[in-house]
Amino acid sequence: MAIITVTFATFVSDAGIGTVAWSNPGNAAAADGLYAGPVALGGGAISHYLKCTNRSGAAIPTGATINGFALRYLCSFGSVIARDKAIRIVKSGVIGATDKSDTVNNWNLTTDTTQTRGGTADLWGESWTAADVNAANFGFAIACWRPTGTTPNASGRINYVEADVYYTPVVSGSAGNYFMVG
């Protein structure tokens, strides 16, 4: 099995969930201390998706078998508590239905920590081709929320997003001579 790490160049606040828009969504492009972050997450409030697309990184070779995806995002909250609400994959620009969020554990207070969702054999409820993963409209969508009853407002924030793509390269050859491509 082979692995590539992809990063993303386009970050938008997508209103497919929640009521609170992400401020400065493009700040999630680099682990530089600048944050994409929803503001004023009152008790029970849910952010929009932070939709991350326009991937960069090596291309998956045509014909390769996609085995899984591991999303990593560097996040924290500035006050009170925030946690995952919906963590989804984006295929052909459409946010998927399979949710990988941890709605029980809070993000870390003020110190960025890396959250990982998915894994080497996790296809996030979809079937995939190399073309799907190589497309500019492949990516991930992240929403957070503040549990009901906590005060004051929470400030969930994301510093950086990247993902590993696990795949099996194409094996080709003839007359007993085989080699891996990718």
N, C-alpha and C positions, 0 to 999 in steps of 0.2 A: 504494500500500500504506500502511496505517495501522499505528500501533504504540501499545500501552498497556503500562505497567509495573504489575505486580501484586506485592503483598507478601502475607505470610501471617500469620495470627493464631494458628493451632494448630500446635504442634510436639510430636511424641511420639517416643519411642524404640520402634521397631517391630521385633520379633524375626524378621522375615521373612528376615534374613540375620545371620550373625555370632553372637557369644556375649557381647559387651560392650555393656551398655546405655549410652545417652547420659545423662550427668548434666546436670541443668538444661536440658532441651531448649528451653524457652520463651525462654531467653536469646538465641536466634538471631533474635528478632523485631526487633531494633534494632542498628545499628552503634554500640554504646555502650561497647565494651570488656568487656562481660560475655559469657561464652561458654557455648555448649552444648558439652560435651566428654566423650568417653569416657575412662574412667580405666583405668590398668594394661593398656595394649595390649602384651602380651608378644609375643615373636618369632612372627610369622605370625598373630597375633590379628586378628580382624575385628570392627568395631563393628556394632551393630544399624543399621538405617536410621534416620536422622533424617528423619522423615516430616513434610513441611510442607504444610498444607492450610488451608482456610477463608480463601480469597483476599480481598483488598480491592483496590480500584482500579476504574476505569471498566468498565462492562459492555460486552461485545462485542455489537453490534447483531444482532438475530435475522436470519438469512439471510446473514450475512457469511461469507466463505470464510476459513477459518483457514489461514495459510501456513506458520507456523513458531513455534518457541519458543527463546529464549535464556535459560538459567538462569545466574544469577550468585550466587556465594557467597564470602563473605569469610572466609578460613581461615588457619590456621597450626598449628604444633605447638610445644609447650613444651619438649620434650626429644627427643633421638634423631630418628627420621624417621617421618613418616606421609604417606600419599598416598591418592588415590581408590581405592576398591575397587568400588563400584557406584553409578552416578548414573542414576536412572530417573525417568520421568514417572509421575504418578498420575492415572488416569482413573476416574471413578465410585468413588473410594476404593480402587481396586486398583492395586498397583504394577506397572508395565509390564515387558515382557521386554527391550526395547531398552536396552542399556547404553551410556552416553556417557562413561564414566570414562577418565581418563588414569592407567593403572596403572604408568607408567614414571617420571614426574617427581614428585619429592617436593613436599609443601607447604612453604612458607617457614618457616624457624626463627624463632620469636618475633614476627616482623613480619607482620601480616595482609596478605594479597594477595588480589586478586579473581580467582577462577577463573571462566571462562565456558565453558559447554557448550551445544551446539546453535547455531541461527542462524535467519536470516530465512526459509529454506525447509526447515527441519528439523522434521518432524512426529513424530519420535521413534518411528517404526514404527506409528503409529496413524492412524485417520481421525477427524476432529473436526467438531463443530458448535459454534455459539456457546453453546448450552445446556451442552455438556460443559465448556467453559472457564469459563462463568459459575457453575457449580455449586460449592457449598462444599467438595465432596470432590475437587476438582481440585487438583493440586499436584505436588510433586517429592519424591524420596527420595534421601538421600545416605548412603553408608557409606564409612568409611575403614579402613585397615589399616596394620599395621607389618610391613614385609618380614621374613621369617625371618632369624634369625641376628644381629639387631642388639640390643644391650643398652645401657642398661637399658630399662625400659618406656617406650613412647611416650605422648604425650598430645595426640592430634589434637583440634582445637577449631574451632568455627565461630561467627563473630561475627554474621553477617547473611546472609539469603537473600532474593532477589527474582528476578523473571523478566520478560522482555519477551515480549509476545504480538504477533505480526505477522499482520495480516489485511487482506483486501480488502473494503471496505465494500459494502453493497448499492447498486446503481445502479437507480434507478426513474424513471419519468416516462411521459409520453404525448405523442403528436403531435409528436415531435422535441424536447420539453422534458425534459431529463434533469438529475438532481441526485444528489449523493451523500448517503447517510444514514450517520451515524457520525462 
